[in-house]
Amino acid sequence: MSRTYKATGINLKSMPLGEADRLVTILTPEWGLIRAVAPGSRKPKSQLRGRIELFVVNDLLIAKGKSLDKIIQAETQQSYPGLSRNLGKLTASQYLSEVVLGLALSEQPQIELYDLFNEHLRRLEQLSCAANLQASAVPILSHIAHGVFHLLAIAGIAPQVHRCCLSGKSLAPNLSDPHWRVQFTVEVGGIIGENNPDNLRPSPTGVLTQPQLKRSLSGIELALLQQLTAAELHPESQELPGTLQPQTSLDAPWSTVEKLLRSYAQYHLGKSIRSAILMDSLLMTDL
């Protein structure tokens, strides 16, 4: 008989396999990423059918196979039904799931990654936001950015946002000067001061060159980016710093921050985040 093992895991991805099966990718704290067949799960009366839906947490009994493992039993422990009731929340969850899939390892414990992903799903489910994201994109964009930053941090590849990557000098956002800028570059790994004389770095030939600059950031954009290092987003992240005019919207700054982290994550993962394209279509507005 095949060896069996137990695991607790959350479903990240599934695809049809054969006539009635599905191949499920599951993140477990004990074993990391597992790819297992859910036999007969596409049949209407299958007991596994609802238990292999996205973002369902199950206690699993799995049989070890030669090429693919097979789910023998699944008992649901938790799910996030609120995500599927709001397209923005569901898309944001899939966005984070793609980042997790790019970071997670197989056959190694992934306890921190598992706990962090579930925590951000809980936050998204409890998030108060309009069904029409064009009304206000801030709640969804800020939570996506926060989740992505935390996932990158736990993998040890988060960008440097508090100090210049080249000089090491602390960078504090200037919210009173609308022309104040710093630079964010994926190549260097975070923030560099725009007018910093230390921005020059040696090239492979030994000649001092300017690093490739990806985006100029305003004071408010840097302030929002720096807030992502906190364990939780403060209410002020959804509102305006006191030095700004009340009519100023944070939709555009948060859109900039999300796209920066998207580019940064895609660079390190070596692939695009497909759910981000759907998120862009939901946010079709003049951000």
C-alpha positions in Angstrom: 0.0 0.0 0.0 1.1 3.6 -0.6 2.4 5.5 2.4 0.1 8.1 3.8 0.7 11.3 5.7 -1.4 14.0 7.3 -1.2 17.7 6.7 -3.2 20.9 7.2 -3.3 23.1 4.1 -4.9 25.9 2.2 -5.8 25.5 -1.5 -4.0 27.9 -3.7 -4.6 26.6 -7.2 -6.5 23.8 -9.0 -6.8 22.5 -12.5 -8.8 19.7 -14.2 -7.1 16.4 -14.5 -8.5 13.5 -16.6 -12.3 13.1 -16.8 -13.3 13.7 -13.2 -10.2 14.6 -11.1 -8.5 17.9 -10.2 -4.9 18.6 -9.5 -4.6 20.8 -6.4 -1.7 22.9 -5.2 -1.8 23.3 -1.4 0.3 25.3 1.0 0.9 23.4 4.2 2.9 24.5 7.3 4.4 21.0 7.7 5.4 20.2 4.2 5.4 23.4 2.2 3.8 23.2 -1.2 2.0 20.0 -2.1 0.6 19.0 -5.5 -2.0 16.3 -5.1 -4.8 14.7 -7.1 -8.4 15.1 -5.7 -9.9 12.0 -7.3 -13.5 12.3 -8.6 -13.7 15.9 -7.3 -15.4 17.2 -10.4 -18.3 14.9 -10.0 -21.4 16.7 -8.7 -21.8 14.4 -5.7 -18.2 14.1 -4.8 -17.4 14.8 -1.1 -14.2 16.5 -2.1 -15.9 18.9 -4.5 -16.4 21.8 -2.2 -13.3 21.1 -0.1 -10.9 21.8 -2.9 -12.2 25.3 -3.7 -9.8 28.2 -3.5 -8.7 29.3 -0.1 -10.4 26.5 1.8 -8.3 25.1 4.7 -8.5 21.4 5.2 -7.1 18.7 7.5 -5.9 16.2 4.9 -5.0 12.5 4.7 -2.8 12.0 1.6 -1.4 8.9 0.0 2.2 9.2 -1.3 2.3 8.3 -5.0 5.2 7.6 -7.5 4.6 10.8 -9.4 1.6 12.6 -7.8 0.2 12.3 -4.3 -3.5 11.6 -3.9 -6.0 13.1 -1.4 -7.8 10.3 0.5 -9.7 12.4 3.0 -10.3 16.1 3.6 -12.1 17.8 6.5 -12.7 21.5 6.2 -11.4 23.6 9.1 -11.8 27.1 7.7 -12.8 29.0 4.6 -13.2 32.6 3.6 -16.7 32.9 2.0 -16.6 36.7 2.2 -13.9 36.8 -0.5 -16.1 35.3 -3.2 -18.8 37.8 -2.5 -16.7 40.8 -3.6 -14.8 40.6 -6.9 -12.2 43.1 -5.7 -11.4 41.0 -2.6 -11.3 37.8 -4.5 -8.9 39.2 -7.1 -6.7 40.7 -4.4 -6.6 37.2 -2.7 -5.6 35.6 -5.9 -3.0 38.2 -6.4 -1.4 37.4 -3.0 -1.8 33.7 -3.8 0.3 34.0 -6.9 3.1 35.7 -4.8 2.9 32.9 -2.3 3.2 30.3 -5.1 6.3 32.0 -6.3 7.9 32.1 -2.8 6.9 28.8 -1.2 9.1 25.8 -1.2 8.2 22.1 -1.4 9.2 19.4 1.1 10.2 22.1 3.7 8.2 23.6 6.6 6.5 26.9 5.6 4.9 27.8 8.9 5.5 31.6 8.8 4.4 31.9 5.2 1.3 29.8 5.9 0.3 31.8 8.9 1.0 35.2 7.2 -1.0 34.3 4.1 -4.0 33.2 6.2 -3.7 36.4 8.2 -3.9 38.6 5.1 -6.8 36.6 3.8 -8.6 37.3 7.1 -7.9 41.0 6.8 -9.1 41.1 3.2 -12.3 39.3 4.1 -13.0 41.7 7.0 -12.2 44.8 4.9 -14.9 47.3 4.4 -14.9 48.4 0.8 -17.3 49.3 -1.9 -18.4 46.7 -4.5 -17.5 49.2 -7.2 -13.8 49.7 -6.7 -13.8 52.8 -8.9 -15.6 54.6 -6.0 -12.5 54.2 -3.8 -9.5 51.9 -4.6 -7.6 52.8 -1.5 -8.7 49.9 0.8 -8.0 47.1 -1.7 -4.8 48.7 -3.1 -3.3 49.4 0.4 -4.1 45.8 1.5 -2.5 44.3 -1.6 0.6 46.4 -1.1 0.8 45.5 2.6 0.4 41.8 1.9 2.9 41.7 -0.9 5.5 43.6 1.2 5.1 41.3 4.1 5.4 38.2 1.9 8.6 39.6 0.3 9.9 40.4 3.8 9.3 36.9 5.1 11.3 35.6 2.1 14.1 38.1 2.9 13.8 40.1 -0.3 11.7 43.1 0.6 12.9 46.4 -0.8 14.7 48.9 1.4 12.3 51.8 2.0 13.7 53.7 5.0 17.3 54.2 3.9 19.1 55.0 0.7 20.3 51.7 -0.8 23.6 53.3 -1.9 24.5 55.7 0.9 22.7 54.1 3.8 21.4 57.4 4.9 17.9 57.6 6.4 15.2 59.0 4.1 12.3 60.9 5.6 9.5 62.0 3.3 9.0 65.7 2.8 5.2 66.2 2.7 5.3 70.0 2.5 7.2 70.3 -0.7 5.2 69.0 -3.8 8.4 68.9 -5.9 10.4 66.8 -3.4 11.4 63.4 -4.9 13.3 60.2 -4.3 13.8 57.3 -6.6 12.7 53.6 -6.4 14.7 51.1 -8.4 14.1 47.4 -8.7 17.7 46.9 -9.8 19.3 48.4 -6.7 16.6 47.0 -4.4 14.6 50.0 -3.1 14.9 53.7 -2.5 17.8 56.0 -3.4 17.9 59.8 -2.8 17.4 61.6 -6.1 20.0 64.3 -5.5 22.3 62.0 -3.5 25.9 62.3 -4.7 26.4 58.7 -3.7 24.0 57.5 -6.4 27.0 56.6 -8.6 28.1 53.0 -8.3 30.9 51.0 -10.0 30.0 49.2 -13.2 31.6 45.8 -14.1 34.3 47.7 -15.9 35.0 49.8 -12.8 33.5 53.0 -14.2 31.1 54.9 -12.0 27.6 54.8 -13.5 24.1 55.9 -12.5 21.8 53.0 -11.5 18.8 52.3 -13.7 16.0 54.4 -12.2 12.5 53.0 -12.4 10.2 55.5 -10.7 10.3 58.9 -9.1 8.4 59.0 -5.8 6.8 62.0 -4.1 6.8 62.5 -0.4 3.4 61.0 0.2 4.2 58.0 -2.0 7.3 57.4 0.1 5.4 57.8 3.3 2.8 55.2 2.3 5.6 52.8 1.1 7.4 53.2 4.5 4.1 52.4 6.4 4.1 48.9 4.8 6.9 47.8 7.1 4.5 47.9 10.1 2.6 44.8 11.3 -0.7 46.5 10.6 -1.8 49.4 8.5 -2.7 52.4 10.6 -6.0 54.1 9.9 -4.0 57.1 8.7 -2.9 55.0 5.7 -6.5 55.2 4.5 -6.7 58.9 5.1 -4.5 61.9 4.5 -1.5 63.1 6.5 -2.3 66.3 8.3 -0.1 68.4 6.0 -2.1 67.7 2.9 -5.3 69.3 1.7 -8.5 67.3 2.6 -9.6 67.2 -1.0 -6.4 65.3 -2.0 -7.1 61.7 -2.9 -4.9 58.7 -2.0 -6.1 56.6 -4.9 -3.2 57.6 -7.2 -0.4 57.4 -4.6 -1.6 53.9 -3.5 -1.8 52.9 -7.1 1.8 53.9 -7.6 2.9 52.0 -4.5 1.1 48.8 -5.6 2.6 49.0 -9.1 6.1 49.5 -7.7 5.8 46.4 -5.5 4.2 44.5 -8.4 7.2 45.2 -10.6 9.6 44.4 -7.7 7.9 41.1 -6.9 7.7 40.1 -10.6 11.4 40.8 -11.0 12.3 38.6 -8.0 9.8 35.8 -8.8 10.8 35.7 -12.5 7.2 35.8 -13.7 4.3 38.1 -14.1 1.4 38.2 -11.6 -1.6 37.4 -13.8 -4.3 38.5 -11.3 -2.8 42.0 -11.3 -4.1 42.4 -14.9 -7.6 41.6 -13.7 -7.2 44.0 -10.8 -6.2 46.8 -13.3 -9.3 46.2 -15.3 -11.4 46.5 -12.1 -9.7 49.8 -11.4 -10.2 51.4 -14.8 -10.1 55.0 -13.7 -7.8 58.0 -13.9 -5.5 56.8 -11.2 
